Amino acid sequence: MTAQVATGWNLANIFDGVAARVPKDRPAIVHGDTVVRWGELDARSNRAARALLATGHTAGERVGFLSRNHPGYIEGFVACLKSRLIHVNLNYRYTVDELAGVLEDAGATALLYQQEFAPLVPALLERLPALRSRICLDGDGLGQATAQFQTMAAQGDASPLDASTREERDPLLLYTGGTTGRPKGVVWPGHHYRACQLESPLVQRRPANLGEHLDLVAANANPGRVLPACPLMHGAGISSTLAELLNGGTALLLAGARFDAHELWQLAERERASRVLIVGDVFARPMLAALDEQPGRYDLSSLKVISSAGLMWSEEVKAGLLRHMPWLVLADIYGASEAAGLGYAITTQDRATPTGRFEPGPRTVMVGDDGHIVPAGQEGEGWLARGEPLPEGYFGDPKKTAEVFRTIDGQRYAVPGDRVRRHADGSMQLLGRGSLVINSGGEKIYVEEVEEALKRLPGVDDVLVVGVPDVRWGSAIVALLRTDTPPDVQALRAGLAPHLAGYKMPKHFLAVDQLPRADSGKGDYKAARALAEQLLETT
């Protein structure tokens, strides 16, 4: 399982090498009726990279990306790699203040944006005069643009850029979602990021160096075709897309502004997707519902893997998907922006994995409450951690970096704050994120555990659990249920009783039309808590 890193593992170098080895007419990106072939991706990203440098941007400057899934997102991302500029992922659902906060934190000097977000640009520019380049991805930018990306990518020198100044450590910057605090930028050295990708159990052969990797790419006539259901601005979305492109494959992008499960299955059928990337049950449940509505409608025989990252994926939904596609491998990838490859849960028709249970990755350990590594094989509870290769830390935040990236027993580890229980067989059970723990009556309750218990009950499609101030208990547990009808509290309590201790039982069950979630599927717990408090005041 150990990934080896050798000279040349620079992400831009990999893209250059792959483009030189694969057929020029092989599709690299498919988005609706638009197909960008590998020869075009290489030429367009080279031109765009030169155009960025020609405007005076230099290596290490940051470029904000305010865009839905679109070919230009990937082309711009690759252009940044080649010019040694650094992509900054922006959540397009953020307010101006939230967007400005991330751009200010990153010190961005350029913004790549879609036309639909052009009305936000004047307010951003007023807050951020350092944004000297405003590049509209798919239009004229409504007068706010200094350049149009389509022109940058279509004109000029398309030959490879000088790679002599590139370094293995040329970084990626991934901003976390900020669901429990302000977004934080995680700085990944590129070669460490690639090494973590190669640790995945889905990777059948792990090349020792770039030359061997490119030989494998050239010999593979049927590379992967990944369909990321979640946005590219989410870490899981861009990571899964890069994983296939760095191997000469194809990225299949949904064209709709909102997730539609039937659109996903139609695209998977038409383009012969080999892998679909989701973020837990938020995507998996409607996907299963679409198949249940019209069983046998879609030819999905090309699909080999559905992988999930970033959110729990329940055993019941996995079983439902396997009823329709019994040949599939379902891979639950447990990781964080700060620590990829913490663990994996593989489910097939012959192998079931309980919800929340996973096999630790090759560099994953458990840290005890005393701050030391708990010896392998020892049962108990502790904090999940991962050893090198790791990110350098949080961009511009040495205090937070020191809190999460720690030297323990002489080695450097990332301890992102997830509480786990290790079982006798070595597997681990996720108890919850420490930042989301609810202290009620002196007892600690992890919201993920309560949410997953609720999702197993009939009629519960989606739920977020939060704690609200309570005079008696300190915090009271509230379950927000997405439903059109008032919840049957008695039935819910009866269904939970066999699975949850009494102190973990929600004291309030509240029905809502829509839960506050990002397009990535992750819950916005700050907004959920405010919503719960508001609803309790009016009931």
Secondary structure, DSSP 8 states (H G I E B T S, - for coil): ------TT--HHHHHHHHHHHS-TTSEEEEETTEEEEHHHHHHHHHHHHHHHHHTT--TT-EEEEE-SS-HHHHHHHHHHHHHT-EEEE--TTS-HHHHHHHHHHHT--EEEE-GGGGGGHHHHHHH-TT--EEEESSS-GGG--SEEHHHHHHSS--S----TT--TT-EEEEE---SSSS--EEEEEHHHHHHHHTTSTT-S---SSHHHHHHHHHH-SS--EEEE-S-TTSHHHHHHHHHHHTTT-EEEE--SSS--HHHHHHHHHHTT-SEEEE-THHHHHHHHHHHHHSTT-S--TT--EEEEESS---HHHHHHHHHH-TT-EEEEEEEETTEEEEEEEEEBTTB---TTEEEE-TTEEEE-TTSSB--TT--EEEEEEEESS---EETT-HHHHHHHEEEETTEEEE--SEEEEE-TTS-EEEEEEGGGEEEETTEEEEHHHHHHHHHTSTT---EEEEEEEETTTEEEEEEEEE-SS---HHHHHHHHTTTS-GGGS-SEEEEESS--B-TTS-B-HHHHHHHHHHHHHT-
